[in-house]
């Protein structure tokens, strides 16, 4: 499919996802006070890529279908393509005044970097390299909005995750099944999570796992509305006040959330890394992820 517009994007958020804010479960993030304004702001970004004035700058032809897809999914191979991607980032940043740092192109750039580094994942298991390439194509063709988590909850910085009172405070693998991995625990900090389609879990723990902590060495992607996955938001800065008096919080409250997994099934086709501590701890230098997403950040 081609790029989505804002209306289709908002409809996609009405999928029964489990999001909590202020001690209450949110029934619809597109209408909830404190969340709906940011959802509309992201929707306007999706509308931009369908606007004839911006379409050529924000999209490129899909290598699979030829339909226009978001330029943030481009796998640049020349300096000119890197510049082209930067010019697309400029449009998004300008549209939000630079106040939404985690617009969809942010994690798109990370998934694209991972796809370009598929050999790194294949060095763990060949299927993991295939999985990340396939997932990049799925996200590109479905025009998904993504969030990510990189770190474990900061419960006790003096202790390893396995030494905490509960070994599943941090997200870890409980067991393997024929269908995939069963995972339990928490990850943070999923910015934009209430307004996204998928969550991608990547290496990034401040405390790198050591031998005996293989359960924490994992990377995968799953839909936000997956059974057993919930998001607990911090308090909102959007107090439903006028955009004239509160021009930032009333439009750009992109929200942060903790992702909590309660024995969630991650299908094997969505697993990118599992059980390899050495590869987990080499993730950033091996994939060049930092360089790719810092282009969007900067």
PyMOL commands that set and color helices and strands:
alter all, ss='L'
color gray80, all
select helices_A, chain A and resi 6-12+36-48+55-58+71-73+79-95+104-116+118-122+126-142+161-163+193-195+214-216+249-252+268-270+277-281+283-287+289-297
alter helices_A, ss='H'
color red, helices_A
select strands_A, chain A and resi 18-21+24-26+59-61+68-70+146-149+172-176+180-187+198-201+218-223+229-233+257-267+271-274
alter strands_A, ss='S'
color yellow, strands_A
deselect
rebuild
show_as cartoon
